[in-house]
Amino acid sequence: MQKQTVVREAVLEDCSSLTELAWQLGHQAKGEQIKTRLLDLLRRDGHKVLVAEVGGKVAGWVHAFINRPLHKDTTVEIAGLVIDQSYRRMGIGRKLLDAVEEWAKNQGCDQVTLASNITREGAHQFYQAVGYQRTKTQYIFRKELPK
Ligand SMILES: CC(C)(COP(=O)(O)OP(=O)(O)OC[C@H]1O[C@@H](n2cnc3c(N)ncnc32)[C@H](O)[C@@H]1OP(=O)(O)O)[C@@H](O)C(=O)NCCC(=O)NCCS
Protein backbone atom coordinates (compact mmCIF):
# COMPACT_ATOMS: atom_id res chain seq x y z
CA MET A 1 0.00 0.00 0.00
CA GLN A 2 1.30 3.47 -0.89
CA LYS A 3 2.16 5.68 2.08
CA GLN A 4 0.22 8.91 2.49
CA THR A 5 1.92 12.28 2.10
CA VAL A 6 1.11 14.76 4.84
CA VAL A 7 1.95 18.44 4.35
CA ARG A 8 2.44 20.34 7.61
CA GLU A 9 4.27 23.30 9.09
CA ALA A 10 7.92 22.68 9.90
CA VAL A 11 8.89 22.38 13.57
CA LEU A 12 12.30 22.55 15.25
CA GLU A 13 12.46 18.75 15.50
CA ASP A 14 12.63 18.67 11.67
CA CYS A 15 15.93 20.54 11.60
CA SER A 16 18.24 17.64 10.87
CA SER A 17 16.03 16.52 7.95
CA LEU A 18 15.77 20.11 6.70
CA THR A 19 19.56 20.37 6.82
CA GLU A 20 20.11 17.10 4.98
CA LEU A 21 17.72 18.24 2.25
CA ALA A 22 19.34 21.68 2.06
CA TRP A 23 22.55 19.82 1.15
CA GLN A 24 20.67 18.01 -1.61
CA LEU A 25 19.63 21.44 -2.85
CA GLY A 26 23.32 22.34 -2.97
CA HIS A 27 23.59 24.50 0.15
CA GLN A 28 26.05 23.25 2.76
CA ALA A 29 24.29 24.85 5.74
CA LYS A 30 25.13 23.62 9.24
CA GLY A 31 22.37 22.09 11.38
CA GLU A 32 22.74 24.88 13.95
CA GLN A 33 22.33 27.55 11.26
CA ILE A 34 19.16 25.93 9.95
CA LYS A 35 17.83 25.70 13.48
CA THR A 36 18.53 29.38 14.24
CA ARG A 37 16.97 30.47 10.95
CA LEU A 38 13.91 28.28 11.32
CA LEU A 39 13.33 29.59 14.85
CA ASP A 40 13.49 33.13 13.47
CA LEU A 41 11.17 32.37 10.52
CA LEU A 42 8.59 30.67 12.73
CA ARG A 43 8.28 33.92 14.69
CA ARG A 44 7.79 36.10 11.61
CA ASP A 45 4.59 36.89 9.79
CA GLY A 46 4.83 36.52 6.06
CA HIS A 47 6.99 33.39 6.02
CA LYS A 48 5.90 29.81 5.66
CA VAL A 49 8.07 26.70 5.98
CA LEU A 50 6.22 23.51 5.12
CA VAL A 51 7.38 19.92 5.09
CA ALA A 52 5.97 16.90 3.29
CA GLU A 53 6.08 13.82 5.49
CA VAL A 54 5.78 10.33 4.02
CA GLY A 55 5.36 7.50 6.52
CA GLY A 56 6.89 9.66 9.27
CA LYS A 57 9.91 10.72 7.18
CA VAL A 58 10.43 14.30 6.03
CA ALA A 59 10.63 13.83 2.26
CA GLY A 60 10.72 17.49 1.22
CA TRP A 61 10.36 21.09 2.29
CA VAL A 62 9.43 24.46 0.90
CA HIS A 63 10.06 27.95 2.26
CA ALA A 64 7.87 30.73 0.89
CA PHE A 65 7.56 34.38 1.90
CA ILE A 66 5.50 37.42 1.05
CA ASN A 67 7.45 39.90 -1.06
CA ARG A 68 5.98 43.42 -0.98
CA PRO A 69 7.89 45.63 -3.43
CA LEU A 70 6.97 49.32 -3.58
CA HIS A 71 6.54 49.39 -7.32
CA LYS A 72 4.99 46.01 -8.10
CA ASP A 73 2.18 43.77 -6.95
CA THR A 74 2.76 41.76 -3.81
CA THR A 75 3.77 38.18 -4.52
CA VAL A 76 4.42 35.06 -2.58
CA GLU A 77 7.91 34.00 -3.50
CA ILE A 78 9.43 30.54 -3.18
CA ALA A 79 12.78 30.88 -1.40
CA GLY A 80 13.60 27.17 -1.55
CA LEU A 81 12.04 23.86 -2.50
CA VAL A 82 13.58 20.42 -2.38
CA ILE A 83 12.37 16.85 -2.40
CA ASP A 84 14.57 14.00 -1.15
CA GLN A 85 16.12 12.30 -4.15
CA SER A 86 14.54 8.95 -3.19
CA TYR A 87 11.07 10.53 -3.22
CA ARG A 88 11.09 12.48 -6.47
CA ARG A 89 8.48 12.04 -9.22
CA MET A 90 5.87 10.97 -6.69
CA GLY A 91 3.85 14.18 -6.77
CA ILE A 92 5.31 15.57 -3.52
CA GLY A 93 6.73 18.77 -5.05
CA ARG A 94 3.34 19.46 -6.59
CA LYS A 95 1.64 18.93 -3.20
CA LEU A 96 3.99 21.39 -1.48
CA LEU A 97 3.35 24.02 -4.15
CA ASP A 98 -0.41 23.43 -3.88
CA ALA A 99 -0.13 24.20 -0.17
CA VAL A 100 1.95 27.35 -0.82
CA GLU A 101 -0.59 28.53 -3.41
CA GLU A 102 -3.42 28.00 -0.93
CA TRP A 103 -1.51 30.02 1.67
CA ALA A 104 -0.83 32.75 -0.92
CA LYS A 105 -4.55 33.06 -1.68
CA ASN A 106 -5.36 33.24 2.01
CA GLN A 107 -2.83 36.07 2.30
CA GLY A 108 -4.58 37.98 -0.49
CA CYS A 109 -1.84 37.26 -3.07
CA ASP A 110 -2.85 36.18 -6.53
CA GLN A 111 0.58 35.13 -7.76
CA VAL A 112 3.49 32.93 -6.72
CA THR A 113 6.93 33.61 -8.16
CA LEU A 114 10.38 32.08 -7.94
CA ALA A 115 13.86 32.31 -9.41
CA SER A 116 15.63 29.14 -10.47
CA ASN A 117 19.25 28.67 -11.49
CA ILE A 118 19.57 28.06 -15.24
CA THR A 119 21.35 24.77 -14.50
CA ARG A 120 18.26 23.23 -12.85
CA GLU A 121 16.67 21.89 -15.99
CA GLY A 122 14.60 19.21 -14.23
CA ALA A 123 13.17 21.83 -11.87
CA HIS A 124 12.24 24.05 -14.82
CA GLN A 125 10.30 21.20 -16.38
CA PHE A 126 8.64 20.57 -13.05
CA TYR A 127 7.55 24.20 -12.61
CA GLN A 128 6.14 24.31 -16.11
CA ALA A 129 4.31 21.00 -15.58
CA VAL A 130 2.60 22.45 -12.50
CA GLY A 131 1.50 25.65 -14.21
CA TYR A 132 4.38 28.15 -13.81
CA GLN A 133 5.51 30.18 -16.79
CA ARG A 134 9.02 31.43 -17.45
CA THR A 135 8.68 35.21 -17.63
CA LYS A 136 12.24 36.56 -17.82
CA THR A 137 15.95 35.84 -17.43
CA GLN A 138 17.98 37.88 -14.94
CA TYR A 139 21.45 38.23 -13.49
CA ILE A 140 21.78 38.15 -9.70
CA PHE A 141 24.28 40.67 -8.28
CA ARG A 142 25.90 40.43 -4.86
CA LYS A 143 28.29 42.56 -2.82
CA GLU A 144 30.09 41.17 0.22
CA LEU A 145 30.10 43.88 2.89
CA PRO A 146 33.11 44.43 5.14
CA LYS A 147 32.60 43.16 8.68
C1 LIG B 1 12.19 19.96 -8.77
C2 LIG B 1 11.62 19.09 -7.65
C3 LIG B 1 11.26 19.96 -6.45
C4 LIG B 1 10.34 18.38 -8.16
O1 LIG B 1 9.74 17.68 -7.11
P1 LIG B 1 8.99 16.27 -7.36
O2 LIG B 1 8.29 15.90 -6.11
O3 LIG B 1 9.98 15.29 -7.88
O4 LIG B 1 7.95 16.65 -8.51
P2 LIG B 1 6.53 16.00 -8.78
O5 LIG B 1 6.61 14.53 -8.60
O6 LIG B 1 5.48 16.73 -7.99
O7 LIG B 1 6.38 16.33 -10.34
C5 LIG B 1 5.20 16.84 -10.93
C6 LIG B 1 5.41 16.84 -12.43
O8 LIG B 1 6.49 17.73 -12.78
C7 LIG B 1 7.25 17.18 -13.86
N1 LIG B 1 8.61 16.89 -13.40
C8 LIG B 1 9.06 16.76 -12.13
N2 LIG B 1 10.39 16.55 -12.10
C9 LIG B 1 10.78 16.51 -13.39
C10 LIG B 1 12.04 16.30 -14.01
N3 LIG B 1 13.16 16.10 -13.29
N4 LIG B 1 12.10 16.32 -15.36
C11 LIG B 1 10.98 16.51 -16.11
N5 LIG B 1 9.75 16.74 -15.57
C12 LIG B 1 9.66 16.72 -14.23
C13 LIG B 1 6.53 15.92 -14.30
O9 LIG B 1 5.56 16.29 -15.29
C14 LIG B 1 5.83 15.51 -13.01
O10 LIG B 1 4.69 14.72 -13.23
P3 LIG B 1 4.90 13.13 -13.56
O11 LIG B 1 5.92 12.58 -12.60
O12 LIG B 1 3.51 12.58 -13.35
O13 LIG B 1 5.36 13.07 -14.98
C15 LIG B 1 12.64 17.95 -7.23
O14 LIG B 1 13.06 17.28 -8.38
C16 LIG B 1 13.87 18.47 -6.52
O15 LIG B 1 13.87 18.61 -5.31
N6 LIG B 1 14.96 18.76 -7.28
C17 LIG B 1 16.22 19.20 -6.71
C18 LIG B 1 16.14 20.55 -6.05
C19 LIG B 1 15.62 21.62 -6.98
O16 LIG B 1 16.01 21.75 -8.13
N7 LIG B 1 14.71 22.46 -6.42
C20 LIG B 1 14.14 23.59 -7.12
C21 LIG B 1 15.01 24.77 -6.93
S1 LIG B 1 14.43 26.19 -7.83
The ligand as an ORCA input file, in Angstrom:
! r2SCAN-3c Opt
* xyz 0 1
  C      12.186     19.957     -8.769
  C      11.616     19.085     -7.649
  C      11.259     19.961     -6.449
  C      10.343     18.377     -8.162
  O       9.735     17.675     -7.111
  P       8.991     16.271     -7.357
  O       8.291     15.898     -6.113
  O       9.978     15.294     -7.882
  O       7.954     16.654     -8.511
  P       6.525     16.003     -8.781
  O       6.611     14.525     -8.598
  O       5.485     16.725     -7.995
  O       6.377     16.327    -10.340
  C       5.199     16.844    -10.929
  C       5.413     16.844    -12.428
  O       6.487     17.734    -12.776
  C       7.248     17.178    -13.862
  N       8.614     16.886    -13.404
  C       9.061     16.765    -12.128
  N      10.393     16.552    -12.100
  C      10.783     16.513    -13.392
  C      12.042     16.304    -14.007
  N      13.163     16.096    -13.294
  N      12.098     16.316    -15.361
  C      10.983     16.514    -16.106
  N       9.748     16.735    -15.573
  C       9.661     16.722    -14.228
  C       6.527     15.918    -14.298
  O       5.564     16.288    -15.293
  C       5.835     15.513    -13.011
  O       4.691     14.716    -13.226
  P       4.903     13.130    -13.562
  O       5.924     12.584    -12.604
  O       3.509     12.579    -13.349
  O       5.362     13.067    -14.978
  C      12.635     17.955     -7.231
  O      13.055     17.278     -8.380
  C      13.865     18.472     -6.524
  O      13.873     18.611     -5.306
  N      14.957     18.758     -7.284
  C      16.221     19.203     -6.711
  C      16.142     20.551     -6.048
  C      15.621     21.625     -6.976
  O      16.013     21.753     -8.133
  N      14.713     22.459     -6.419
  C      14.142     23.591     -7.124
  C      15.012     24.775     -6.929
  S      14.433     26.194     -7.830
*
